[in-house]
Amino acid sequence: MDKINTRPNKHISLIGGGIMSATLGILLKELNPNFTITIYERLNEVAAESSDAWNNAGTGHSAFCELNYTPQKEDGCLDIKKAIKIASSFELSKSFWAYLVKQQYFDKPESFINNIPHISFVWGDDDVAFLKNRFEALKKHPLFADMIYSDDVSELMQWMPLVMQHRLSNEKIAATKVDIGTDVNFGNLTRSLFTHLTSLDGIELLLNH
Ligand SMILES: Cc1cc2nc3c(=O)[nH]c(=O)nc-3n(C[C@H](O)[C@H](O)[C@H](O)COP(=O)(O)OP(=O)(O)OC[C@H]3O[C@@H](n4cnc5c(N)ncnc54)[C@H](O)[C@@H]3O)c2cc1C
C-alpha cells in the first residue's frame, strides 16, 4: 500500500470500538500517517459487542458453507453472484491481514485465524438437489475449485461422524466440504488491531464515551 504523505492532515472520528473501526482506522493510517483519529467506545473495553468471539459464529465468510449466498431464482437456476463477491472480499481481508503480519504490526496470526473445513449438510430431495446444483455452479469458479460434494454415507461418516450418528440409512442426505475454510476470532483480531493502532501517533481511543 502506498503511503500518501503529501495530503493535508485531517481529523477523523470513528464511533464504536469493534472490528469495523479497528480496520478502518488502520486503513486510514496506512493511507495517510498524518491523519489524526479519535475512536469513541461507549463500553469500558474494545471488541465487547458483535466482534467479541462469544457473540458471533467466527466463520470466515467465504460462501463455502453459507447457503443463503446462492439463492435459487424463479426459473430454478442458482444466482452465484453474491457468493463470488463475498468469497472475493474475504480473500482481500486475508491479504490485508497477511500484510499486517508481514509489517509485524502483530505477530501471532493463529490467535485470530485458523484453518477449519467448512461443510454444508442437507437432507430431503429438494435440498439435496439444491446442494448438487450449487456445487455444480460454484466448482467452475477458481475460488470454489476445492469444493467437493458427496451423498455417499460412508464418505459422509468420515467427514462428520457426530452428525451422521444414529441416522436412518434410507434418509436422503448430501454435503459439500471445503478444506480451506477458516475460523476467525474477530475479538482477538480487533484487540490486536487496536493495540497497534493506539501505538501510532495521533490516535486517541476514548472508552466509556
Ligand atoms: C450471532 C452473530 C453471528 C455472527 N457470525 C459471524 C460470522 O460467523 N462471521 C462473520 O464474519 N461475521 C459474523 N457476524 C457479524 C460480525 O460479528 C459483525 O459484522 C461485526 O462484528 C461488526 O463489527 P462492528 O465493529 O460493526 O460492530 P461491534 O463489534 O458491535 O462494535 C460496535 C461498537 O460500537 C459501540 N457503540 C455503539 N453505539 C455507540 C455510540 N453511540 N457511541 C460509542 N460507541 C458505540 C458498541 O458498544 C460496540 O463496541 C455475526 C454476528 C452475530 C450477531
PDBQT file of the ligand as one rigid body, heavy atoms in Angstrom, charges set to zero:
ROOT
HETATM    1  C1  LIG A 301     -24.968 -14.032  16.146  1.00  0.00    +0.000 C 
HETATM    2  C2  LIG A 301     -23.955 -13.447  15.182  1.00  0.00    +0.000 A 
HETATM    3  C3  LIG A 301     -23.166 -14.310  14.432  1.00  0.00    +0.000 A 
HETATM    4  C4  LIG A 301     -22.238 -13.772  13.531  1.00  0.00    +0.000 A 
HETATM    5  N1  LIG A 301     -21.413 -14.619  12.853  1.00  0.00    +0.000 NA
HETATM    6  C5  LIG A 301     -20.471 -14.120  12.039  1.00  0.00    +0.000 A 
HETATM    7  C6  LIG A 301     -19.550 -14.974  11.383  1.00  0.00    +0.000 A 
HETATM    8  O1  LIG A 301     -19.575 -16.184  11.571  1.00  0.00    +0.000 OA
HETATM    9  N2  LIG A 301     -18.632 -14.407  10.545  1.00  0.00    +0.000 N 
HETATM   10  C7  LIG A 301     -18.578 -13.049  10.334  1.00  0.00    +0.000 A 
HETATM   11  O2  LIG A 301     -17.727 -12.588   9.554  1.00  0.00    +0.000 OA
HETATM   12  N3  LIG A 301     -19.436 -12.221  10.936  1.00  0.00    +0.000 NA
HETATM   13  C8  LIG A 301     -20.362 -12.725  11.783  1.00  0.00    +0.000 A 
HETATM   14  N4  LIG A 301     -21.228 -11.877  12.413  1.00  0.00    +0.000 N 
HETATM   15  C9  LIG A 301     -21.158 -10.453  12.090  1.00  0.00    +0.000 C 
HETATM   16  C10 LIG A 301     -19.978  -9.763  12.794  1.00  0.00    +0.000 C 
HETATM   17  O3  LIG A 301     -19.884 -10.193  14.135  1.00  0.00    +0.000 OA
HETATM   18  C11 LIG A 301     -20.223  -8.262  12.721  1.00  0.00    +0.000 C 
HETATM   19  O4  LIG A 301     -20.455  -7.886  11.383  1.00  0.00    +0.000 OA
HETATM   20  C12 LIG A 301     -19.036  -7.446  13.214  1.00  0.00    +0.000 C 
HETATM   21  O5  LIG A 301     -18.566  -7.902  14.469  1.00  0.00    +0.000 OA
HETATM   22  C13 LIG A 301     -19.488  -5.994  13.296  1.00  0.00    +0.000 C 
HETATM   23  O6  LIG A 301     -18.401  -5.231  13.738  1.00  0.00    +0.000 OA
HETATM   24  P1  LIG A 301     -18.675  -3.744  14.202  1.00  0.00    +0.000 P 
HETATM   25  O7  LIG A 301     -17.363  -3.160  14.554  1.00  0.00    +0.000 OA
HETATM   26  O8  LIG A 301     -19.502  -3.057  13.159  1.00  0.00    +0.000 OA
HETATM   27  O9  LIG A 301     -19.653  -3.911  15.435  1.00  0.00    +0.000 OA
HETATM   28  P2  LIG A 301     -19.347  -4.203  17.012  1.00  0.00    +0.000 P 
HETATM   29  O10 LIG A 301     -18.255  -5.202  17.219  1.00  0.00    +0.000 OA
HETATM   30  O11 LIG A 301     -20.664  -4.497  17.615  1.00  0.00    +0.000 OA
HETATM   31  O12 LIG A 301     -18.813  -2.812  17.507  1.00  0.00    +0.000 OA
HETATM   32  C14 LIG A 301     -19.651  -1.688  17.609  1.00  0.00    +0.000 C 
HETATM   33  C15 LIG A 301     -19.227  -0.949  18.868  1.00  0.00    +0.000 C 
HETATM   34  O13 LIG A 301     -19.870   0.316  18.871  1.00  0.00    +0.000 OA
HETATM   35  C16 LIG A 301     -20.190   0.640  20.210  1.00  0.00    +0.000 C 
HETATM   36  N5  LIG A 301     -21.216   1.682  20.125  1.00  0.00    +0.000 N 
HETATM   37  C17 LIG A 301     -22.461   1.585  19.646  1.00  0.00    +0.000 A 
HETATM   38  N6  LIG A 301     -23.068   2.792  19.661  1.00  0.00    +0.000 NA
HETATM   39  C18 LIG A 301     -22.166   3.665  20.134  1.00  0.00    +0.000 A 
HETATM   40  C19 LIG A 301     -22.194   5.068  20.366  1.00  0.00    +0.000 A 
HETATM   41  N7  LIG A 301     -23.284   5.803  20.086  1.00  0.00    +0.000 N 
HETATM   42  N8  LIG A 301     -21.077   5.663  20.875  1.00  0.00    +0.000 NA
HETATM   43  C20 LIG A 301     -19.966   4.925  21.160  1.00  0.00    +0.000 A 
HETATM   44  N9  LIG A 301     -19.900   3.595  20.958  1.00  0.00    +0.000 NA
HETATM   45  C21 LIG A 301     -20.979   2.974  20.440  1.00  0.00    +0.000 A 
HETATM   46  C22 LIG A 301     -20.625  -0.681  20.803  1.00  0.00    +0.000 C 
HETATM   47  O14 LIG A 301     -20.504  -0.681  22.208  1.00  0.00    +0.000 OA
HETATM   48  C23 LIG A 301     -19.636  -1.654  20.148  1.00  0.00    +0.000 C 
HETATM   49  O15 LIG A 301     -18.476  -1.890  20.945  1.00  0.00    +0.000 OA
HETATM   50  C24 LIG A 301     -22.132 -12.372  13.346  1.00  0.00    +0.000 A 
HETATM   51  C25 LIG A 301     -22.947 -11.505  14.109  1.00  0.00    +0.000 A 
HETATM   52  C26 LIG A 301     -23.825 -12.037  15.030  1.00  0.00    +0.000 A 
HETATM   53  C27 LIG A 301     -24.655 -11.092  15.863  1.00  0.00    +0.000 C 
ENDROOT
TORSDOF 0
